[in-house]
Amino acid sequence: MKTNGTLESPSTKQNKKVSHPIEIGISDKNRQEVANALNKLLADEQILYAKTRNYHWNIESSNFMEMHLFYERLYTELAETIDEIAERIRKIGHYAQGRLEDFLAQANLLEGEYTNDQDTQLKNLLDDHETLIREIRKMIDDFEDKYKDKGSADFATGVLKQHEQWAWFVRSYIVH
Ligand SMILES: [Fe+2]
């Protein structure tokens, strides 16, 4: 299944059930490029999910219940987005990564050290959301202009806006 950190497309798989050919007006090469980018994004989202949940469990502050519930909201919404990214990859004819070791190998975001300090947690989360916002913004242009995949560009725009909302929420808790 795994070759050089990427998944094989259905058309290259041997001795396994091969999906019906996909004819949606995007070249095989372009669909592969988009799927690779989305699989990398999926890996980063999984890192951010685990980090947010880790903070939900371990936060210690005078504000405990507020932060505990805030993090729960974030990772619950993130889980939805993760599901949609994986399913978008399937819609363009490729397989979604689903193993933790593949996510770790592909992710750009770092898991970081354990911390139960609210301010450090919030800054780490904001940094990750803003990093992804910048990455996705580039991705949208590539999907649209380079790979001619308007559906994935539109989809990624939705993910971008979701991260902009989460970044706003997280940023608003950071007071200097
Ligand atoms: Fe919980």
Residues whose N, C-alpha, C, O or C-beta is under 5 A from the ligand:
A	BS01	LIG	none
